[in-house]
Amino acid sequence: MVPRAVAVTWLALTLLALRNVGLLDSERVRRGFHNTGIFLKDLVPPDLDVLPEVTRALIETLQIAFAGTTLGVVVALPLALLANRLVAPPWIGVPIKLLLALVRSVPAILWAILFVVAVGLGPGAGTLGVALYSVGYLGKIFYELFEDTDPEVIEAVRGVGCGPFQLARHAILPEALNGVVSQLLYMFEYNVRASAIMGFVGAGGIGFYLLGYIQTLQYQSLLTAILVTLVAVVIIDRASAALRTALR
């Protein structure tokens, strides 16, 4: 059980944080509920006239997520192998781990802003932003998976005279393959959600329409875009879960 002093301290810190962010202000909370009620009333019914443009934007979002995830895996996989102490010496592995930590510490949408400046508005910037964040996240997950390879398998492969890269090919990658594919599917799920707001910064996808509907108070159109996105995310989540189950 959690010690009483720790629980009391946690509660006190939580109440302090809630007060500092204004969520213990009863008038503000009451006004928030009132405004939320008005907003929810204005959302319905969904405007189906915008369904074609929303669907096209969703397809662009899925393309951003798919291409970005694929590019991320292509770069992350070799970096993760080089970050593995079984394959490369520390003077190579440690800088790579630091680089991956730096890359994943920046949210995907901030990388998208950087690429909007670099390559201009559009889905290309969003794809590169998703790809770079995927490199940082997947690189860390992959090298941890690689380092958990069964020592007996490592010794067996080394026993026949294999070098570091043969070790990676014949022992590390085959042993970690299921985990790699599982994490790849998780990354794609995440990137679909991340790509949905890339349009907020001009990086393409359905986020462009979400922002536009909010700015122009077209809440019924906004609801249509949200529902279409929700359906796509649920389908992808279920398909991904089924694939992961099959892999196990």
HELIX and SHEET records of a PDB file:
HELIX    1   1 ARG A    4  ASN A   20  1                                  17    
HELIX    2   2 SER A   26  LEU A   43  1                                  18    
HELIX    3   3 LEU A   48  VAL A   50  5                                   3    
HELIX    4   4 LEU A   51  ALA A   83  1                                  33    
HELIX    5   5 PRO A   90  ARG A  104  1                                  15    
HELIX    6   6 ALA A  108  VAL A  119  1                                  12    
HELIX    7   7 PRO A  123  GLU A  147  1                                  25    
HELIX    8   8 PRO A  151  ARG A  158  1                                   8    
HELIX    9   9 PRO A  164  LEU A  167  1                                   4    
HELIX   10  10 ALA A  168  ILE A  172  3                                   5    
HELIX   11  11 LEU A  173  SER A  195  1                                  23    
HELIX   12  12 MET A  198  VAL A  201  5                                   4    
HELIX   13  13 GLY A  207  GLN A  215  1                                   9    
HELIX   14  14 TYR A  219  LEU A  247  1                                  29    
END                                                                             
